[in-house]
Amino acid sequence: MISVNCAAIPENLLEAELFGHEKGAFTGAVARRIGKFEEADGGTILLDEISEMDSRLQSKLLRVLQEREVDRVGGSKPVKVNIRVLATSNRNLQDEVKKGTFREDLYFRLNVISLPMPSLKNRREDIKPLAEHFIDKYSKANGINVRKLSQAALDKLTQYQWPGNVRELENTMHRTVLLATGSQIEPDAIHLQDAPETPQLVVSHSPKPTSQNTGGLVGRTVDSVEQELIIDTLNYCLGNRTHAANILGISIRTLRNKLKAYGEQGLAVPPAPTGTE
């Protein structure tokens, strides 16, 4: 099984990553490279976050699914493949089709069997085993003794709404493993996003808003507030662009563009972890 995160690979590289390329096909192509579809021949390929794929590439993917053959970038003849295709998205693809950002014919070609995944807040019985799995995983990865969750810590996890779903839970437990002290994990080691799940309207009869009920936002521009939110979320996700975009509710492409603009303005942007986007 071969997995590809379509949101984490830049658009200009995703085609070569999926379908491969011939030597000299473009600058830097010093040798032939087999694409992910050819690697998965005889098995399964998972296209994660397929809704982030560029429309031009969607068209080429449709042909691959129809003909069961790929064209390497710079290649002269197609290569036959025999694969099973799984595709995931955190967006409603029917809505994306209506908005024109996802091809309708590709949607119907992919939608043989659909498996909706409820958000984590609607399957709270999964929080405990998932949290314990991530604690075990990151404790071993960091050479730390595996600690158990206290009941108070577990209550804190199960009462949270998890807007970033399992990815947010994974990042939270990774951070918790590094911050926890003592024989077990207590609530103070678990740092969660403080914002409420849904916006709330607060009506004040005071003639002048104060910094206490506006969070210090009065007098600031929308751009500056947005910039602070994006950078804080990126720090919260330890630099992982994909996870930050999911929490913010924007596409990875939008996040990249904003970070590029911040960098051009001289703002320090947290670097992405090695090997991730």
C-alpha positions, 0 to 999 in steps of 0.5 A: 500500500502506497500513501500520498498526501496530495495537500503536502506536496507542491502542485508543480511536483505532485504530477511527477510524484504520482506518475513518475518522470523520465530523465531530462523531463524537466530541470533537475530530472537527472534520472528516471523516477517511478511514480507512486502509481507504478510503485503501487502496481498490484496493490493499493494507493491512498490519495489523502486530501484529494480535494486539494489536487489541482483541476488540471491534475484531476483530469489526468488522474481521471484518465489513469483511473479509466484506462488503468495506465499512467504517462510519466512526465516526459515519457513516450508511451503509457505504462499499464498499472493494476491498482486499487484506489482509495481517496480521502478528503476532509471536505464534502466533495459534493459541495466542492463539485457544486463550487467547481473546484472538483471535477464531477466526472472524477467524483463519480469515478471515485465514488464507488463505495463511500465511507463517511467518517464521523468527527472525533467529537461524535465518537468520544469512545475512540478518544481514550484508545487513540490517546493511549496509542499516541502516548505509547508511540511518542514516548518510545520515539523520544526515549521516555517512559510510557505514562498512563493518563490520570482520570482527570486528564482523560476527562479533559480529553473527552470533554474537548470538542477536537475541531482538528479531529485525530490529527489535533489529538495526535499533536496534542499527545505528542506535546503532552508526552514531552511536557508531562512529569511525574508517574502519570499524565495530569491535566496540566500537561495537556494544552488545548486550543482555548477558543470555543467551538462556535463563535458566540455573540456577546451583547454589552450595554456599556457605551464603550467596549473594554479590552476585558470583553473584546480580548484586546482586539479593538484598534487592531486590523483584521489582517494583524489578528489573522496573522497572529492566529495563523502563526499561533496555530502553526506554533501549536502544531509544531510547524506542521503546515497540513495540521495547522491548515486543518485546524484553521479551516483553510486549504494548505495552498492558502496557508502556504501563500499567507506564510510566503507573504509573511516571510516577504514582510520579514516576519519569522515563520516557524519552520516545518518539521523535517520530512513534513509540510 
